[in-house]
């Protein structure tokens, strides 16, 4: 593995989070930068990562699109995140967040039935967690529709 690629993928992932945290203070340029960084991080993980990195990268892209109220790409990447988690039997955290991003994308699209279905499934999985349970539940419960 190339450590430069791994370090760049991590850095981009973390700086994408920083842009998430700016909330209403993000500019249009920040929004575009957020998308570029999330996609590039995921691409780099594809070169040197493992299924956990792939699922979390897809989750982050989905979340970025959801924040921008772009439901279709949010759903595309959310479903990919969840599928990677299922196909690779990832842990409860990644399964719960796979459902979280799909629920969030459906909520952006106005499909509240499917949003609720995935929100409930994410909360059900989060309830089985010991570590990060409260964090996961808070994130999933932040989906409002």
N, C-alpha and C positions, 0 to 999 in steps of 0.2 A: 504494500500500500504506500502511496505517496503521501507523506505527512503534510506537504504543502497543500495538497488538494483537500485532505481531511480538515486541516486548520481553516482553510478558506470556506469550506462548506459550513463548519461550525460558526465561524464569524458571521457569515451571511445569515444563517438561521437566527443568531442572537440579535443582529442589527434589524432584522425584520420584526422581531418582538419589540424592539425599541420603537419602531414606527407604529406598531399596533397600539402601544401604550400612549402615544401622542393623542389618540382619540380625535376630538374635534379641532385640535390644533394642527392636524396634518394638512399640508398644502396639497394642491394637485400634483406638484412635483414629488412630494413625499409619497403620495399614493402610487404613482408610477414607479418610483424607486422601490417601494415595498413589493410590488409585483415582480419587478426584475430580480430583486434579491431572493425572494422566495423561490422563484423558478430556477434561478441559478444554483441556489443551495441544493435543491432537489436533484438537479442535473448532476452536480458534482457528487452527491451521495450515490447516484446511480453508477458512477465510475469506481467507487471505492467503499461503499457502505454495505449494509445488510438490510433485511426486510424491516427491521425496526426503524432504521433511518429512512427507508422508502415510505413507509406508512406515515411517519411523522412529517416528512417533507410534503407529502400529498395533503395531509391535514393542514399544514401551515398555508399552503397555496389556497386551499378551500376557504380557510378563515379569512385570508386577505381579500378574496373575491366577495365573501359574505359581508365584510366590513364596508366594501364599496357598493353593496346592494346589487351585485352582479350574480344573480342566482344560478344561471345555467353553468358557467364555469365553476362556480362554487360546488354545485352538485356533482359535476363530472369528477373533480378532484376529490371531493368527499367520498363518493362511491369507490373511487380507486383506493383511497386510504383504508376504508373499511374492508374492501376485498383483499388487500394485502394482509391486513390483520387476520382475517378469517383463514385465508389460504395458508398462512404461516403459523397458525395457532399462537399468535402473539398474546401477551399477558392482558390482564383485565384493563389496565390503564389504556393501552392502545385500542382495545375493543370498545371501551366506553367512549373514547374520544373519536373513534371512527363513527359511532352512532351520533355523537354530538355534532360533528361537522355536517353530516348528512341532514340531521334535524334542522340545523341552522340554515342550510341551503334551501331546504323545502320551505322554511318559514319565509325566507327572502322571496321565494317564488309564489308565496301565498297559498301553498298546498299545506294547510294546517293539519289535515288528517295524517299525512305521512310525517309531518314535522313532529306531531305528538307521538306517533308510533315509535320513531327513532329516539325521541327524547326519553320516553318511558323505558325503552330498551337500554339506553345509555345509563339511566339512573339505576336500573335493575342490576346491571353489571357493576357499576360503581359501588353499590351497596355491599358487594362481596370483597371489596378491597380493604386492606388494612392501611397500607401506605398510600398517601395522596387521595384518600377517599373524600375528605372534605373539599379539597381543591377541585376534584373532578365533579362532585355534586354541585358546587357553586358555579362552575363554568357551564354545566349542562342546564342548570336552573336559570342562568342568565339569558337563555333563549326565550324571548317574549314574542307572542303573536296574538 
